[in-house]
Structures are given as structure tokens and as C-alpha cells.
């Protein structure tokens, strides 16, 4: 499991639409939206490659100005541990 935290900067006037677009993506959760359009977002995915793809999709969403990774962690799958 790959877990990342990102700060998404969106144009304030379309922040709610960006939030909805983000929440429509698999494994993406929006935790807060500031008045200036900044959002705290987590991405949970099965692999680093999937996280990169999601990060790239977020960066090209209409209204998104920036995406900055703040935290990244890889956790093992407890079902696969010996």
C-alpha cells in the first residue's frame, strides 16, 4: 500500500469543483479546503506507479494550479506478510 499526502492549489473560484473531481478519483480523499483554494489531500494506492499516475491526473485537472507532495509512505500488505 502506498500512502501519500499532497497539497493541491486550485483557483479559489473553482475549488469546490476541483474537490469534487478529486473525490471522484480512486483512493483520493480531500481532508480540507481553504478559502484560498489550497487543499490537503491523501492518495492511497496499491503501488508507487499508481500513485504517480494519480498525481499526474490531479496535476492536469481543470482549475488545479499546483500539486506538492508532502509525505509518502509504503506499507506492506498484512495479508501478504509471513
Helices and strands as residue ranges (DSSP letters): E 2-10, G 12-14, H 15-23, E 28-33, E 38-45, H 48-59, E 64-74, G 78-80
